[in-house]
Amino acid sequence: MQNFPYKDDTYKIIGACMAVHRELGKGFNEIVYGDALEIELTDNNINFTREKQFNILYKGNLLPHKYQADFIIEDKIILEIKAISSLTDSHSKQILNYIAVSKLKLGLLINFGEDSLKYKRIIL
């Protein structure tokens, strides 16, 4: 098995996401899964911040628009959730950019929109 950072935390987060998917199934909007995930994370004593904003610099200039992470878990993992038919390479590239902007090491990309929960661990 591949070695990656925050393995125990990652398993807990994926477990919480699986519980949400098991209860709700597919077909809801992303915001609904986020709301349910807040409850699941809280019930499992997993510290998180929802919709945390990060500044983006371009050539030393602060851009007026910010990146907003769906969740930051334990101040060290970005959790990006989707509710779409399937994940693509562009979603992986998106979370790579988010990891770079946030200066965190690990991102989890979760898709609630398929028959079974799909996830990717993404390390910068």
Long-range contacts (C-beta under 8 A, 24 or more apart in sequence): 4-106, 4-121, 4-123, 5-105, 5-106, 5-123, 6-74, 6-76, 6-77, 6-105, 6-106, 9-46, 9-73, 9-74, 9-76, 9-77, 10-77, 10-106, 10-108, 10-121, 12-44, 12-46, 13-41, 13-46, 13-73, 13-77, 13-79, 13-108, 14-108, 14-110, 14-117, 14-119, 15-44, 16-40, 16-41, 16-44, 16-46, 17-81, 17-110, 17-112, 17-117, 17-119, 18-117, 20-112, 21-112, 21-116, 21-117, 24-112, 26-83, 26-112, 26-113, 26-114, 26-115, 27-113, 28-83, 28-112, 29-83, 30-70, 30-81, 30-82, 30-83, 30-112, 32-83, 33-81, 33-83, 33-112, 34-70, 34-71, 34-81, 37-71, 37-81, 41-71, 41-73, 46-73, 46-74, 47-73, 47-74, 47-75, 48-72, 48-73, 48-74, 48-79, 49-75, 54-98, 54-101, 54-102, 55-101, 56-101, 67-97, 67-98, 67-101, 67-102, 69-98, 69-102, 72-102, 72-104, 73-108, 76-104, 76-105, 76-106, 77-104, 77-106, 77-107, 77-108, 78-102, 78-104, 78-106, 78-107, 78-108, 79-107, 79-108, 79-110, 80-107, 80-108, 80-109, 80-110, 81-110, 81-111, 81-112, 82-109, 82-110, 82-111, 82-112, 82-113, 83-111, 83-112, 83-113, 84-111, 84-113, 85-113, 85-114, 86-111, 86-113, 86-114, 86-118, 87-111, 87-118, 87-120, 92-120, 92-122, 95-120, 95-122, 96-122, 96-124, 99-123, 99-124, 100-124
